[in-house]
Amino acid sequence: MFQGVVGINLDAKGRLAIPTKYRDELSSGLENKLVLTSHPHRCLLLYPSEAWSPIRAKIMTFSSFDPKLSLWKRLLVGFAEEIELDTAGRMLVPASQRQFAGLEKRVMLVGQGSHFELWSESSWEQQISQFDDGPTNPPPGMENFAL
């Protein structure tokens, strides 16, 4: 299970070094194969390949005749790239995905249980700043949730 937030530097070639504490779990199956795709919030999603497969299968059942579903399918499956970690634990983020998410020098790796989100540092700070105005009402479905 992936959790926590870590800032990582993107090198000049567009590579990110995955922190050691996550490498083994990320690359445990299917010979270091990972899937990187785009999210509508302008971040990227990083999945171990075996975790992505059932999600992709579900997405592929979306009707191609519904314009909104087609748009989501294009984004999630069309942008999906199979990537591998090199021997130094680095992954190459394709230029098209770096551009989509606005990734430059500093990238925030955000654990989300089964996968990670990759945010540009500035976009991540905007996300977090939403809590700066004090407590907010929980979204629907979390009204009775207690920590």
N, C-alpha and C positions, 0 to 999 in steps of 0.2 A: 504494500500500500504506500502510495507516494503522498507525502505531506511536507509542509514547510515552504519557505520562500528563500531563494538563494539568488544573489546577483552574480552574473557570469559575464566575462568579457568575450566579445565576438572578435576573432582575429581578422587580419586583413584579407584572408581567403574566404571568410564567411563561416569559419568553424567555431563551434562551442565545445568546451571541455566539460563533460558531464561530471559532477562531483562524485568522488569515489563511493560515497555511501549509497548512491542510487544506481551505479553501473551494473552491479551484479543482478539486481532485480530487473532492471530494464533489459538486459541482454541475456537473461537466463534461458530463453527459448529461441528456437528457430535461428540459430547461428548469428546472434547479434542483430537481427533484423528488427527495425523499428518503422513506424509509419508516422509521418509528419503531415498534417493537413491544416487548412485554414478554418477559422471560426468567424462568424459574422461580427463579433465584437472587435475585429482587427487584431486578434492575437493568433497564435498557432497552437495546435494541439499535438502532443507527442505521446504515442501509444506504443507499448510492446506489440509486436505484430499479432500475436495470438489474442490479445484483448481487442484489437481493431477489427479482426475478421468478422465476429458476429455483428458488430455495429455496421460495418460496410454491407453485410448481407441484408440487414434490416433497411438500410437506406435504399438499397437497390430495389426494394419492393414498392417504393414510392411511385405513384403514377407519373408517367412522363407527360400526360395531358393536362396536369394541373400546373399552371405557371409558377406558383409559389414553391411547390414541391420540387419542380424541375430546377429552380434556382438554387435551392438548398442542396440538391443532389450534385449540381455542377460545382458548388463551392466545396462541399465536404469530400466528394469522391474525385472530382476533376482536379482539385489542387493536391490530392493525396500523393505523397512520394514515399517510396520505400527507401530507407536509408540504413546505413550500418555505422557502428562505432568503429573507429580505427584502433590500432593497438595502444594508442595513448588515451583512449576513452573520449575521443573527439567525434563530433558529427558535423557534417557539412550541411548548412542550411541553404537550400537553393535560392538563387538571387530573386526569383519571382516571389517566393514566400517571404524573404527578408523585406522586399519592397511592399508587399501586401500588408505586413504587420508593422512596417516602419522601424524595423530593427536596425540599429546602428552599432555603436560601440558596446553599450551596456544592455544586457538582456536579463530579465527577471524570470527565473524558473519557478513556477508555482505549482506545488503538488495538489492534485485533485482526486486522490484516491487511486483510481485505476489508470490515471494518466497525468501528464503535466500540461500546463499552459505556459507558453513563452510570450512574454510581453516586452515591448520596448520600455525602458525605464520611465520615460515621461508618461506613457499611457498607463502604466501600472500606478504611478503616483496619482494620476487623475482618478483611477478606479478607487484607490484607498481614500482619497480626499473626500469622497462622498460621505464618509463617516465623520468628518471634521465638524460638522454642524450639530453634533450631539446625537443622541439616540434617535433612531428612525423606526418607524413601524415595520414589523416583519412582513415579508411578502406572503401572499396567500399560501396556505399549507404549512406555515411555520408559526401560526398564532399560538399554539399550545406547546411549542417546543421549548424545553428548558435545558439550560446548560448546568 
